[in-house]
Amino acid sequence: MPIGPRRPVFYVTVLSIGFVLGGFLSALLRRFLPASPAKDFFTWTVTPSIGPLHIDLVILHMTLGPVGLQVSLLALVGVVFAYLVARSLF
């Protein structure tokens, strides 16, 4: 196993895969679990958002947003799982 700093692309890829995996697990549990405290706990999400952002340049006018990110407990579990798998592979 190589020792030293990894490239930022590695970390961005692991985070992306983890959030997608966790989001999939969260959506799956939200659909198939019956109404219970376990469903509320595992599918609870926090959605921070930014926006709208107005950019007014001389020749270009843009509005971006709002941009939000849904983070749930299972998304964080997915990130940890993706990191452990990626660390064992690379």
Secondary structure, DSSP 4 states (H G I P E B T S, - for coil): ---SPPPHHHHHHHHHHHHHHHHHHHHHHHHHSPSSHHHHHHT-EE--EE--EEEE-SS-EEEE--EE--EEHHHHHHHHHHHHHHHHH-
